[in-house]
């Protein structure tokens, strides 16, 4: 790290990915664990799996991984228990005494056994407690039932007695009394009953089955228990009914018992005797309160245990995950035949060489190993992974570029409004992360992305709102980092620095467009225009005369609301879009030059970069030039006409549309319209220039290589890279037709793309227009309308609607759509000029990354 | 409306078809089976399964594992998936999905009734029941003494009630009667399911009739083989065959009179689709027949996924998963009992 980033000007780290090397580490087996652990702390090595053909449990350290898995399971068990008990694990406290894995394993085992035992005891107690509670309920409800039945029976008795007393002879009396005696003597004995509780949702079925099973020879009474009852078996709170079933006969009894069992109805003994009942109730209540205290002590004990676990939980959890990661990595190393050392291969950035050697040295030292680990660099033809060193600001931008390759359904799914088809197209052009060491568009994205966004989102009022929101996120950054955010919030937080820049640029473009929630302000000076007569209203520009100097910065506020506002702004924004587009596309092509120079690929310079530059600039560069001249001179020339007739009639006279002398070179008497003709010819020539030479040259090159196949092998990194650059024909057979078709497609794409991409940049104008029109509508049709009623209630409603519309539509939806369009302009129009993006990301083995991963 | 399913199928069935195809792609692959067969202990199996879709179901199991735990958790996954689909389904797909479970219901009823006959504990029996075939009052089955009671008490509330019309007798339950009851119920169930699929029409009818016909024929063969040497008369045997399938009706006539396995074989070899199954077996052997049938079934089930816009995929998926769980059970048992040489005897690969 020492020599880097210290000089007068910092190296442009982001421009190219870090130079990587394939390193081989030979580590003695006794220090391997420590070495990998230190490398994980360092986090700058990506290990290659050297045992890909072995299944997970055949590898060397499978047992250790299994042990870690087991410990992780115990920790999950603890976390479950803690969350059930409502104890959140403490935030990782200051580093406590280091604990070794073996000790931890024993400790976790002990704790688990203890917890399981406590739980089992607690469950047993809880169960008997619940049973008693149910019993109490049965006693109460059943008592009520028997009591009421008894009083009804007594009433009947009295009635009967009084009937008898009055000596009214009825026909039934003798029969009844006879029956009664019969009941008394024989049936009373056999009439049994069962009491208990049954879950309420099953009570109907229960009754039905009882009825069917005994052919109706039962008497069932149910009473609803109002509060929820804890079921002793499952421990869940359910609604239950108390029931009493009367039946006669032993067979019926066994049936009823079986049915009770089948329905999970808990049965409880019950005595008919009232005195016994109240005695039972007292007894049960006493035991209930006793049990309650026991259960409570158990819970407190358990709570204490969990508390102690909770204090160290995070530390243990991290340790276990770290160990597991270490053993996973060790499993990727191949073991030497002598079983004395492990051989690791992996990628690491070249600047990390010293750090890695340091780490290895420390590991050797700390583990008291006799033999030093060996570090050596291997030469390979494999393409190294792409690694950009980013910080918290640049990460988001780099991710925007990297996301180019991901099948990012998120973006496609959010294709809003007019962006719909474009985004589908965007999603179909896919590749990976930047190729190793190719020019990284991320550097430019940091500025161009927010800028293009702001062109579409130009309103300094809205910009300030965005700025406040993102400043809030940046200021509370530390707090947000530590907590889990929602899906959308996470995304916004991840891109907070992008949003910051977007907001700042929006304020800037908003000042240029002179819009503050669509209201213009005279910020920098008075408007340059005044009315010709003093009583004119502001609805027209015809009556205005220029009285002062031109408005110093941005659009003159006098344009706002005037009849010619739209034509003026449209013309301005349209031309501006084309200028920005041509500039960015030129930058893209120049980047391809950087790539070609870096990879020493002269074919790409001469037969790709140069004709592309000529083609683009002879047509659209010329257009841009005309636009600038028109702005500077105030000419009224029709640019459409110029551009169209440049092709249709290059020799024709362009008359009043001439912007500058020499545009047609008429006065030189040399040739009527030399400049335009030359430009068109250049453009035409550059097409075959792009198409034809490259495939043939590649073919020649290949044949030459083929002839030299026994010559000395090229050495040095450059040749490797140039080989990797056109690897399709470097090794592997050379398919001329394929190369040619590829080049044909490339050429057609570029030629058509030059036109369509330029047109595509007009979205800058379109979205900017949509944004300003929408905010005007909300301002005038909601806020001003409500203001006009002079009614406080309507005004409040109006303000609420305005605020919601501004936040919902303009600040959220418009931000999103402008973001997506800026993204598309970068991915498609800018990056397709130079970006290959077929690399793969450097994913080092690092403990710092463990934290962010979900289990 | 055959051929027009594509027009309207996705309105109701599209989402779930996508879901079931997603589930289908989660079935264990050849590489998975290869690795599983090399496992040394049940923990290895757990470790390997944790990299598959079963991972989340097994990860919280404490380490001394048992085969039953593995099977239970894997079944739990199937049940969860089934419940997810059932709650999302609309008519007639939900009825179709419910039909799939009736087979398990019949098995559960038979299991409980046989269990109580041999005086096992009801709770223990309930644990052995397949969770897909559970219904509310299943535990009450233990109360019944004969089939009439069984029907009147419990089954009248279940979807199985209509299938009982043929086997209501007042005879006491014994092993033989229960087995006859199971087969009668199965026959009625398969015929009902077959009719239902025919009513649905289209590709569903076409594919499901093929799958169900295979199932019916397999049962016919099994009934024939199992009833050899029992007191079951030819007419009774004939009555247990389902009234559809490739063997219906002439094959059934021949199967009904078979006296030993070679006669069954002779009868079956006249049917080209089954010829290949029987040619794999040597004469007089019936051990490997089950496996051969399972292999053929898996082949047919996999073919159901080749066509789109029909309900057969749901049936096929459930069956394939069950086969996979059977495979896992066999592998785990072999591993647990150190019989690794026999691992390949009963595993039917699903690809």
Interface residues (C-beta under 8 A of the other chain):
Chain A: X55 X56 X57 X58 X62 X65 X66 X69 X70 X73 X76 X77 X202 X205 X209 X212 X213 X255 X258 X259 X261 X262 X263
Chain B: X35 X38 X39 X40 X43 X44 X47 X48 X50 X51 X59 X60 X61 X62 X63 X122 X136 X137 X138 X139 X140 X141 X142 X143 X152 X153 X154 X157
